[in-house]
């Protein structure tokens, strides 16, 4: 990220408020005019710094993904000698972090830019040497567990479902 969200700058205030707004309402639930008014800036400031609502959302999503991936890195380091447990452990730590950071609504949504998703990229690196496409399935299951929470399910229940999926041993090839 090429900026630090300082609360005094218009850009920083806008990003910090957008993190909260997108976390609470998702992309479709955020109104640009209301968002900019809540920060005390014009919509022109948003378009100047981010180009569009989607540009602002991309910054917010990347920031939240970075926060989650930082926590996943810690789990991966602890479990580095046990690759299978590292995959499961990082997925669960990432889920827990997304809930704790109130990032689950944003991160449950499919990325608006398919070419850049830090969580899927992280799973891709972690799943090297495993069946091709595992990172895609893992990222989809991870997002689905987050979506369960968004839809009102108990986070413990959603985490248990994710844990069941990521803790299974792979089937032998036919």
Buried (B, 14 or more C-beta within 10 A) or exposed (E): EEEEBEEEEBBBBBBBBBBBBBBEBBBEEBEBEEBBEBBEBEEEBBBEBBEEBEBBBBBBBBBBBEBBBEBBBEBBEBBEEEBBBBBBBBBBBBBBBBBEBEBBBBBBBEBEEEEEBBBBBBBBEBBEEBEEEBBEEBBEBBBBBBBBBBEEEEBEEBBEBBBEBBBEEEEEEE
